Amino acid sequence: MHTRFVKTALVCALSAVALVGCGKGIKAESKKPAKLIKISAPVAVLSPVFSASLDQGRSMMKGSRASKKDVVDLQVAQTGEGLIAASRGGIVSLLNGKQTVWSVDLKEAITSGVASNQSGSVAILGTRSGKVVAINAQTGAIVWEKALPTSSPTPALVTNNRVLLSGNNGTLYGLDLQTGTAMWQFSTQNVDVSVRGAAKPLYLDEQTALFGTADGRIHAINPVSGTPLWTRRVGMATGGSAVERMSDVDGTPLVVGQHLYVTSFSGQLAAFDMSTGRPMFVGEIPSTKSPTILGETLVVTGVNGDVKAFNRLTGETLWLNENLKHRKLTNPVNVGNYVAVGDYDGVIHLFDVDGNIVSRAETKGQLTSLQVNGNRLYAQSASGVVSVWQF
């Protein structure tokens, strides 16, 4: 299909979704996390591969009380030699199983987890001061550093010889992968109150990267030139208070074939067909996490701990599980025939296709995100424990 037609259709679809969105504002809640219900006959799903504790670094030891309590979404990146992980305190390490191949101390707190290019030769990280650092993935040598006026709360996207970043100040950046030179920047509307975090940029095609932002919008930008292609609102807040007006798109959009799915804090789950330009449905669940697909089922974790499944073509609600209320859930990920979701206690819950929790696995410390690569599940906790399971 012609790229220009697809982009035009995408614009029309997002316009339609914005018009029919009807989510309600979400008030901040401070309720106790639900107690876990015992699984009567647990199913064996995940087998531990290894677990390793990262050096937290002097930056965390010397940090303020607030910085020590910050829960940063520190994701790992897989390379041919193992996986690269970073602690909040600034220590970046290449792990081959439990063995540390190399470590480098960036000497300040890290706010955006490890990103890597497709070949796995370079690792990209961001620090609290706004510094972006490129590291040789084989040797641990620092290739370049670039100081930006803001930090990034999410891992970068590395594509088309560019490092694409979402800044805390609402500005999007495109850096040269080889040198760190800023090739372009694009300013979005910076809101006064927003959810802490941001959506990792998403590669759509050679000419298009998608950015979700705190103003409830998706921005499509050419990753090489920084040319804005289109901007459309997805989150539609309707309340009067500052919290009720929050409409952040913090979950990375999900693309499955020709279909695009986007969540928002204000409660709209937007789905549309990129080939026809037609909205498919608008579901109801406030979320700051990327959804996942299991067969024809779209699974989303809500800000209040709900796990909800929709028919991914019609938007019909298939099931709703409320057993994990207020447990600060991660994004859901597809694990074979199951969906895995992590929580604030380091527990990973496995759901079957009917929405039942049928198995659990545990690590130490709060989880903010889960990653799947091949037949392995990766998690890094706020305590600096990296865990890998096989399924």
N, C-alpha and C positions, 0 to 999 in steps of 0.2 A: 504494500500500500504506500502511496506517495506520502513522504514525511510531512509536507506542508498541509495536506488534508487532515492528517492525524492531529497535528497541532491545532488547527482551526476547530476540529471537532472537540478537542479537549477543552478549549476555551468555552465553547457553547455549553458543554456538559457542566462545567463548574459553575457557569452563570445560572443554569437551571437549578443546580443543587442549592446554591445560595438562596434562591427565591423560595424554595420549599422547606428549608431547614426550620425546625421548630423546637430546638432544644431549650431546656430551662437552665437558668443560672445555678451554679453549684455553691452552696455555702460550706465554709470550712467546718470540719467536724473533728472532735477530739474524743472519740469513743474508744473503749477498750477493744483490742483485737480479739476476734473470736477464738475460742478454744478449739483445738483440733479434735475432730471426731475419729475414733479408732476405726481403722479399716479391718473388717472382719476376716476377709480372705485376700490379702494383698497379692498382686500380680508382680512377678519379677520382670522389670522393664530395663532398669539401668544397672550396669556393672561398673564399679569403680575402676578407673585406669590408673590415676595417680592424683595426689593432692600435695600442694607445696605452699609453704608460708613465705611471703615476700618480706624482704628487709624494708621496714617503713621509712628509714632515712632520718637524718638529723633535722630536716626541715619540718617533719611532723613532730619530732620531739621538742623543737623550739617554738612550734606554732601556737597560735592563740587557742583558747578554749573553743571558740566558734569554729575555727578551721579543723580542729580535731573531731568535732561532732558532725561536720559536713559529710554527707554521703554522696560521693562522686561516682558517676557511672564510668568506672574504669574497665573497659573491655580489652580483651586480649586479641592478638593477631597471629594467625598461623603462618609459618614459613616452612621451607623445605627442611630446615634443621631442627624445628620444634615450634615453640610458641613464644612470642614476646609479650611480656606483661610489665606493668608499671605500678608501683605503690603510690599512695597519695603523697608520701613524703619526698618523692622525686627519684627513687631508684628504679631504673629500667633494666630488665634482665631478659636474656634468652634462655629458656628452659628446654632441656631435652629430657623429658620425664621429670624426675626430681633433681636432676643434675643441672647446675647453673653453668652455662657455657661462657657467658660474659655478663658483666653488670657495669652500668655507668650511672653516676650520680649527677642529676641535673641541678641539685642544690636549691630547689624550691618546690613548692607544692604543685602537683599536677592536677589539672581540672578536666582535661579531655583525654580519654583513653587511647590506646594504640590503634593507629590506622596503618595500612600498608598498601603498596601498589600491587598490581595483579601478579607480578613475578615474585613478590615477597622479598625484594632486595633492599627496600627502604622502609623504615618505620617512622611515622609522624606522630608527635605528641604536642600538647599545649599546656602551658603553665599558668599559674594564678596571675602572674604579672602581665600576661599577654604574649609571652614568648612562644614561638612555634619552632620546634626542633626536629630536624631530620637526622636519623641515625642509620648508619650502614648496618643492615640486619645480620650480616655474617660476622662482622668484627666488633660491633659496638661503638665504632668511631663516629663522632659527630660530624656530619657532612656540612650542615649549615644551621644557622639560627636566624630567626626573623622576629623583631619586636613589633607587635601590633598594639594599638591603643586600647584594646580590650581582650579579655580572655574568652575562650570558647568552652562551653559546657558539654560538648559532645564530640566524639571522634570525627575526624575529617573524612572526606571522600577523596581518594586519589585516583584520577582518571585523566586521560588525554594530556599527559604531562602537566597536570595541574593539581594543586592541593586546594580543595574547596572547603571553606570553613564558615560556620555561623557564629558571629560574635555576640557577646552578651549585650552589646549596645545596639543591636538590631541591624548591624552592618554585615553583609556577606562579602567574603574575600576569595579571590582566586590567585594563588601563588604559583610561581614557576617551580616545578618539582626538582629541577637540577640545581637551582641557585637560591630559592626562597624569595626571589624578587616579587613584589606585589604587581601583578599584571592587570588587575582590575579590582574594583570594589563597588558594591551596590547597597545603598541605604534603604532600609525598610522602615516602617513606622515603629518607633520605639515607644512602648506603652509604660505607664507609671507603675502598674502592678501586674505581675505575671507569675506563672508557675516557674519554679527554678528548673532550668533545663532547656533543651532545644532538640529539634529533630535532626538526626544525622542526614546530610544531603543524600539524595538518591539518584543514581545513574539511570536515565530513561533510554537515551540513545546517544549517538556520537555528538549530536547537536543540542542535547537537552539534559540538564540536571534539575531536580526538583528540591526546593527548600521549603520546609514548613517553618513558620515564624510565630512570634508571640502575639502578633496582631490578628491571629486567626486566619491567615492567608497562606496560600501556596504560591511560590514564585518559581516560574520556569525560566532558566537562564542558560545561555550558551556557555559551557564550561571553559572554552578556550578564550573567547573574546569578552565574556561578561555581559554580552548584549541581552537585555531582558526580552523575553519572548511573550510572556503574559503573566498577569497577576490576578488572582481571583480569591474572594473570601470563601472560607469553608465554615469556620466556627462562627456561630451567630448568637452572641450573648444577648439576653433580654432583660436582665435584672437592673436594679438601680444602684446597688452598692458596688464598690470597687471589685470585690471578690466575684460578684455575680456578673460583672462585665468581662471577666477573664475568659478568653476564647482561644487560648494557645493551641497551636498545632505542634505538639512536642513529640508525637510518635512518627517515626519515619513512615511515609506512605508505602503501601504494599501494592506491587504490580504482579498480577497473575494473568499471563497471556495478554489479552486486549483490555483487561479490566483493572481499574485503579480503585483502591480503598484508602480512605483517609479518616482518622479519628480526630476529635477536638475535645478540649477540656469542657467546653460549654454544652456538650452532649450530642453533637451530630456525628454519626458515622456515615460518611458520604461514599457512595459507590456509583461508578458510571463506566460506560463502554467507550473506550477511546476511539474505536473504529467507526462508530456511528454518531458520536457526539451526544448520545442520549443518557440522561441520568437513569440509573437502574433502581436505586432506592435511597432513602435516608433513614437510617436506624437510630435508635435512642440508647446511647450509653456514653456518659462522660468519661474520657480516657486521655491519658498522656502517653500511651504506649502504642507501638506498632502492632497490628493484628497479625494473625497467622491463618493459614488454610490447612484443613484436614479433609481431603476429598472435596466434597461440595459444601463443606461447612466452614464458615468464617468465624473465628473465635477471637473475642476481645476481652481484655481485663479492664475493669472500671476503676476510677479513682477511689471508690469506697470499698473495693474488695470483691465486687461482683465479677463473676466469669460468665459471659453470655455468648451464645452461639446463634448465628444467623445462617439461613440458606444464602449462599454467596451470590446467587443469581436473582432471587426474588426479595431478599431482606426479611423473609418470614423468621420469627423467633423460633428456634428449635429447642433450646433449653436454657435455663438460668440456674447457676449454682451460687448460693449465697453463704456457703459454709466457711468462706475465708474473709468475712467482713473485716475491714480496717486492718488487714495484715500487710499493707503496703506492697502490693503485688508487682512483679516484673512483667515484662512483655511475655506473651505466650509463644512457644515455639513448637513446631511439629517434630515429634520424636517417634518415628516409625508410624504405628497405628494409634498413637496417643498424642496428647498435647501436654507439655510441661510448663509449669508456672512456678516461679520462686517467690519467697516472701521475706519479711523483715527479720525473721528468726533463722534464716539460712536453710529453710526447708523447701524442697522442690516437690511439688504435687503433680501427679500424673492423672490426667482425665481421659476417660474413654470416649467413644463417639456419642454416647448418650449423656455425657456431662457428669458421670460419676467419678469420684476420686478413687482410684484403684491401686495406687502405689505411691510411695514417698522415698526420697533420698535426702541426705542432710550434709551440710557443710557448716563452717563456723562464720558467723557474722551476717549482717544484712545484705541481701542480694538486690541489685538494681536492674540487672538485665541478664538474659540468657542468650547464648549463641550456639548455633549448630553448624557443623562443617562435616560433610560426609555422614558417617554413622556415629559421630561423637558430639556430646553436649559439653559446652564449656561455661564456667561461671567463675566470677571473681567477686569476693565479698568485701564489705567495707573494712573488715579486719585484715585484708591483704592475703586471704587464702584463695589460691587458684585451684579449682577442682575440675577434673575431666572424667566423664563417664562414657561408656560405650553402650549402644543399643542395637 
